[in-house]
Amino acid sequence: MEISIMDREEFIDGPGREDLVRLVERILAYLDLSARSELCVSLVSDVDMRELNRRYRQIDATTDVLCFPQRSDVSPDLLGDIVISYQTALRHSRKLEITIEEELRLLIVHAVLHLLGFDHKKKKERETMREKEKEVLNYLAGVD
């Protein structure tokens, strides 16, 4: 698997970056994705996330995570890009009284499922996606 972690602001250190790569690898392996899968996770500031959200979703506000799928019949192993506002994730983790690592785990599972075509716009889609999120998170909890 080719997992890239982009963190220009250096929100996490080297070991934290390695932990993030291992987390993504475990998620992709559990979801039975190809060993040739490619995925990029970028950690950005609220300012950068707000600009991305404005540019791609026409929403002038920051958000916790954005996904940019790239998977196609031509490139089935190229999953896409996940962009996480580290600052928003940190605020959410404090509000929820969980660690930043737990919040990042939630966001990455959610984002990977989006890259695979899951959605939550309609009630049935939301239920299906939430169940799959729980399944993957339960698996990860058993692996840690």
C-alpha positions, 0 to 999 in steps of 0.5 A, a space after each residue: 500500500 502506498 499511504 502518504 501523510 502530508 503535514 506541512 504545519 507539523 501537527 504530528 511528529 515522526 512517530 505520530 505520522 508512522 502511527 497514522 500510516 499503520 492506522 490507514 493500512 489496517 483500515 484498508 486491509 480490513 476493508 479488503 482493499 488491494 495491497 496496491 492501494 494508494 491514498 493520501 492523508 493531509 493534515 491542514 490548518 483551519 484556514 487552509 480547510 476553510 479555503 478548500 471548503 469554499 473552493 470545492 463545496 462553496 461553503 465559507 467555513 472550516 470543516 473537520 474532513 474533506 474527501 477527494 475520491 479518485 478511484 475509477 475503473 481505469 485506476 481502481 487502486 488510486 483511492 484518493 485524498 483525505 484532508 483533515 483540519 487538525 485544529 478542528 479535530 483537536 477541538 472536537 476531541 476536547 469537546 468529546 473528551 477523547 484523544 486526538 488519536 481517537 478523533 483522527 481514527 473516527 475521521 479517517 474511517 469516515 473518510 475512507 468509507 466516503 472514498 469507497 462510495 458510502 454516503 450519509 445524505 439520505 436516512 438509509 445511506 446514513 444508517 448503512 454508513 454508520 453501521 460500517 463505521 462501527 464495524 471498522 472501529 470495533 475491529 480497530 479497537 480489537 487490534 490496538 
